[in-house]
């Protein structure tokens, strides 16, 4: 997703509310590249991801916890964890 597409999607979701969208790109001296995409709508939380899709997915999962995948728990508890 391009910045302009993410901006349009955020505007549609925000329906005129205050919002911001940011893209950070960090390049280390060894050439490693890290990206961070942030979206925010007034009254909510800042949602981040390495891609725009991930940021929007994190927003949806935050608003609708039932969308988050269920994490499986181990069948056995390590002895060090038992009371």
C-alpha positions as CSV (number, residue, x, y, z in Angstrom):
1,X,0.0,0.0,0.0
2,X,1.4,3.4,-0.9
3,X,1.4,6.4,1.5
4,X,-1.4,8.1,-0.5
5,X,-3.6,5.0,-0.4
6,X,-3.1,4.7,3.4
7,X,-3.9,8.4,3.8
8,X,-7.1,8.0,1.8
9,X,-8.1,4.9,3.8
10,X,-7.5,6.7,7.1
11,X,-9.5,9.7,5.9
12,X,-12.4,7.5,5.0
13,X,-12.3,5.8,8.4
14,X,-11.9,9.0,10.4
15,X,-14.9,10.7,8.7
16,X,-13.6,14.2,9.2
17,X,-12.1,13.7,12.7
18,X,-8.5,14.9,13.5
19,X,-6.0,12.3,12.4
20,X,-2.3,11.8,11.6
21,X,-0.3,9.5,9.5
22,X,3.4,9.1,9.7
23,X,6.1,7.0,8.0
24,X,9.5,6.6,9.5
25,X,12.4,5.0,7.6
26,X,15.7,4.3,9.4
27,X,18.8,3.2,7.6
28,X,21.7,2.1,9.7
29,X,25.4,2.6,8.9
30,X,25.5,-1.0,7.7
31,X,22.6,-0.5,5.4
32,X,19.9,-2.2,7.5
33,X,16.5,-0.7,6.8
34,X,13.6,-0.4,9.3
35,X,10.2,1.1,8.6
36,X,7.4,2.1,10.9
37,X,4.0,3.2,9.8
38,X,1.7,5.0,12.3
39,X,-1.9,5.9,12.1
40,X,-4.1,7.8,14.6
41,X,-7.6,9.0,14.8
42,X,-8.7,11.5,17.5
43,X,-9.8,9.8,20.7
44,X,-8.1,6.5,19.9
45,X,-4.6,5.0,20.1
46,X,-1.7,5.2,17.8
47,X,-1.4,2.1,15.8
48,X,1.9,1.0,14.4
49,X,3.2,-1.6,12.0
50,X,6.1,-2.3,9.6
51,X,3.7,-1.8,6.8
52,X,0.5,0.2,6.3
53,X,-1.5,-3.1,6.2
54,X,0.0,-4.1,9.5
55,X,-0.9,-0.8,11.1
56,X,-4.5,-1.0,9.9
57,X,-4.7,-4.6,11.0
58,X,-3.4,-3.7,14.5
59,X,-6.0,-0.9,14.7
60,X,-8.8,-3.4,13.8
61,X,-7.6,-6.0,16.3
62,X,-7.4,-3.3,19.0
63,X,-11.0,-2.2,18.3
64,X,-12.3,-5.7,17.9
65,X,-10.3,-8.1,20.2
66,X,-12.2,-11.1,18.8
67,X,-10.3,-10.7,15.6
68,X,-7.0,-11.5,17.3
69,X,-5.8,-15.0,16.8
70,X,-6.1,-17.2,19.9
71,X,-2.7,-18.0,21.4
72,X,-2.3,-21.6,22.4
73,X,-0.9,-22.4,25.8
74,X,1.5,-25.2,26.5
75,X,0.1,-28.4,27.8
76,X,2.6,-28.6,30.6
77,X,3.8,-25.9,33.0
78,X,7.5,-25.9,33.6
79,X,8.4,-27.0,37.2
80,X,10.1,-23.6,37.8
81,X,6.7,-21.9,37.1
82,X,4.7,-24.1,39.5
83,X,3.9,-22.7,43.0
